[in-house]
């Protein structure tokens, strides 16, 4: 049987070329628009957002002579000896035995330190990680409550999902920080994790509920006929299949969690977004700063999407995604 005729517009390579040209044109127009702005770009300061070099100098606090005894540096004068916090990692401006005077820089060294963006990234990753664990835990429990034969469990889960999904995340963060955190004396980091975990737990619960209900009920009945308890059947048979079917949506929820973690900056958690605000306030470079912050978030979410895609392909190769 001959292959169906493929139109030129359906050609894969041509499609890639057209898409590339489209983004080149868009980028060009953005460049022209940016060039017409009366704005001084400061891209040379971007590397310092990630890693910067700090110079540490040691100054003489008194007049005297620089001496070295048993590997320890001192300034010695007629009255006493003043110990210096120096070691061989410093670059000395004076030799041992030379006279130094108060205020002179005796030695200095350069220290590489992580910049504010990397520090903010670490906080974002931490809060997203713990919130993701809480999200999955809540999602599993609440989805099973929704499917329970006990009406009170169904009602509790339904009301929780309705309230959480019906109110903005930003409002919930404020409620947790100003009310719950104050009542139980919780750290703001913990308040942020709880707010994110409880919010996304409601969405994950509905995703898992739908995935569990999509599994053929005959499998549960067959497990009962083999003497397998409902708990064992759910743990070893139903839930693994449900997770496989729900994986693309779960990955999407985790990506949304990472992005929405930026909202915790409103309760003074120094994540990527708050770091961006601080950099803008100090450097008056809003465009460069927010472009860098956006690219860092994009790197995280793209990595998560890629990992999820790899897992999907492995499961599909084993016949586990259907």
N, C-alpha and C positions, 0 to 999 in steps of 0.2 A: 504494500500500500504506500503510495507516494506521500511525502510530507506535505502538510497543508502550507499553502503559499504564505510567507511572512512579509508583511508590509515593511517599508523602509523605517517607518516610525517605531516599529516593534523591535528593530535591531538593537541588541544589547550594547554593543560598543558605541554605536551612534548615540544611543540614549545617554550613556555615561558622558560623552563629549558635550552633548547639548546641556546636560545638567551642570557640567563644569563651566561652560560658557555663561550660563545663567548666573552662577554665583560670582564669576569674575566680573560680570557687568554690575551686579549688585554691589560688590566690593568697590568697584571703581566709582560708582555714584556716591557711596558712603565716604570714600576718600576725598572726592571733590567737595562734598558738603562739609567735611571736617576741615579741609584746607581753607574754606571761606569763613570759618569761624575765627574770631579774634582770640585764639587760645594758644598758649605756649605749651607744647607737649614736653613731658619730662620722662621719656622712656629710660634714660640712663640711670634713673633712681630705682627702677624695678628690681634689679638683682639684690639690692639691699633689703627688699621686702622678705626675701627668702633666707639669705645668709649675709651677714655683715661682719666687718672687722672692727674690733674695739681695741684701742691702745690704752694699756694700763701703765701708768707712770708712778714711780716712787720718788718722792721728794725728801730732801733733808729737812728734818724738823729743828735741828740745832746746828751750830757751827762746830767743826771738828775735823777729824781725820778718818777716812774710810779704812777700816781694818777687817780682817777675816780671821776668825778663830774657830777651829773645829767645825768648819763648814758653815758657820753663821757669820753674817755681816753685821758690823756695828759702826756707829759714829762715835769716836772716842775724843773727849776733850779733857780739860784739867779736872772737871768736876766728876763726871761719870761716863758710862757707856750707854748708848741708846741702840737697842736692837732694831734691825731692819728686816722687813718681810721680803727678803730677796733670795733668789736661787740662781742656778746656772742657766735657767731658761730666759733670763732677762738679758737685754743688750745694754752693757754698761757704758756710761758717758765718762766715768772716772775710773782710774786704776786704784787698786789697793795701795794705801799709803799716801794718796793725794789728799790735799785739804779740800773740804767741801763747806759750803756756806748755806745757812738757812734759806729754804726756798728753791735751792738748786735741784734740778732733775738728775738724780743719780743714775737711774736705769729705767728702761721701759721695755715692754713687749707687746706684741699684737696677738689678740685672742679672737678666733672665729666663733661667732655666736649665731644661733638660729634667729632668723628674722621674725617679725610679727605674723606674717602669713603662715609660716610653718607652725608657729605656736597655735595660731587659730585653727589651722587644719587639724592638729592633734586633738584639740578640744572637740571639734566637729565630729571627728571619727569616733572619739570615745563616747560622746553623747548619742551618736547614731547607733553604735554597736549595742550599748546597753538598752536603748529604746527598742531596737530590733528584737532582742531576746525577749523583752517584756511583751512586745507586740505579738510575737508568735505564741508565747505562753497564754496570753489572754485570748488570742484568736482561737486556739485549739479548745480551751475550756468553754468559751462562750458558744462556739459552734456546736459543741456536744450538748450544751444546755438547751440550745434552740431545738435540737433534735430529740431531746429527752421525752420520755413518756410522762414525766412528772410536770404537771401544769405550772407549779410555782417556779420551777427552774426556767421554763419557757418564758414566763412573764417577766422574771428578773432580767433575762438576757434580752428580751424584746425591748423593754423600757431602757436598758443601758444603751443598746444600739441606736434607738430612736433619739435619745438625748444627745449622745456623742456625735452622731452624724448630722444632727439638726442644728448644732451650734458651731461657730467658727473656732478653729484651733487657737487663734490669737486670744480669744476670750477665755478659752479653757486654760491657757498658760497663765493668764492673769489670775484666774480663780485659784489655780493650784499654788501660785507663788504668794498671793496676798492673803489667802484664807487657809488652805490646807497646810502649806509650809509653815505658816505662823502658828497654827494650832499644834502641830506635831514637831515644831522646831526643826524643820528639814532644811538642808543646804539647798541653795538655788539650783545647783547642778542636779540634785536628786529631783527637785520639783520639775525641772525641764524634762528629765528622762520620763518621769511619771506621766506628765502631760502628753508627751509624744507617744509613749507606749499605749496609754489608754485610748487616745484618739485613733491611732492606726489599728489598734486591736479590734475595734468595732468593725472596721472595713475588712480586715483579714478574716474575722469571724464569719462574715457573710460570704466571702469568697470560698472559705473552706466548707461552709454549710452547703453551698451550691455544688461544690465538687463531690462532697460525700453523697449527696442525694442523686448525683449522676451515676454513681456506681450501681450496677445491677443488684437489686434486692435479693436475687437468687443466690448470690455469693454468701450473704449473711445466713440465709436459710440452709444452704449446704454446709456451712461451718457448724451450725447447730446440730445438724444430723450426724456430724462427725464427733460430737461431744465437746466442741470448742465453745467456751463461754463468750458472751457478748463482748466483754472487755478484751479478751484475747483476739477475737475476730476483728474488732475495731482497731486494735493496736497493730496486728501483724498482717491484716488483709485489706481492710477498708481504707484506713488512713494513709498507708504508703501509696495506694493508687490515687487517692484524692490529692495528695501533695504533688504527685506527678502531673495530674491534669491541671492543677491550679498553679503550677510553677511559673508560667509566663506572667500571670496576674500578680502573683506574690512578689516576683522580681520588680514589677512595676510599682507595687506598694512600697517596697524597700527603697526604691529610687526616689519616690515621692517623699518618703520619710527623711532621707538625707537632705533633700532640697528644703523641705519645710522646717528642718532643724534650724534654719537661719532665723526663724521667728523667736528662738530663745534669747536672741540678742536683746530683746526688749526688757528682759529681767536681768540685764547686765552680766550675762554669761559671755566670756570673751571668746566667742567662736569666730569663724571666718568673716561673717557679716559684721560683727561688732568691730573686729580688727580693721575691716575696710572703712568703717565710719571713723575710727580713730586716725587712720592714715590720712583720710581726706581732710579731717579737721587740722592735722598738723602740717600737711604738705600743700593743701589747696590743689590737689591733682585728682579730681573726681573721675575723669574719663579713664586714665591709665589704671587707677586703683580698681574701679569696678569691672573693667575688662579683665584684669588679672584674677580677681576674685571669681568672676563668672567662669573663666577658663579652668580654675582649680575645681570648682563644683562640677563642671563638665567632664573633667578628667575622672573624678570619682564615679559619677553616674555612668559614664561610658564604660569604665572598667567593670562595674557591676553588671551592666547590660551584656557585656561580652562574656563574663563568667557564666551568667544565666543562660546565654545562648549555647555555650559549650556544654553545660549540664544537660540542656534540652536535647542536643544532638546525641550525647552519650545515651540518654534514656531512650531516645527514638531508635537508636541502633540496636538496643536490646528489646525493642518492642514494648516499651513501657510508657509511652505518652498517650496511648489511646484509652 
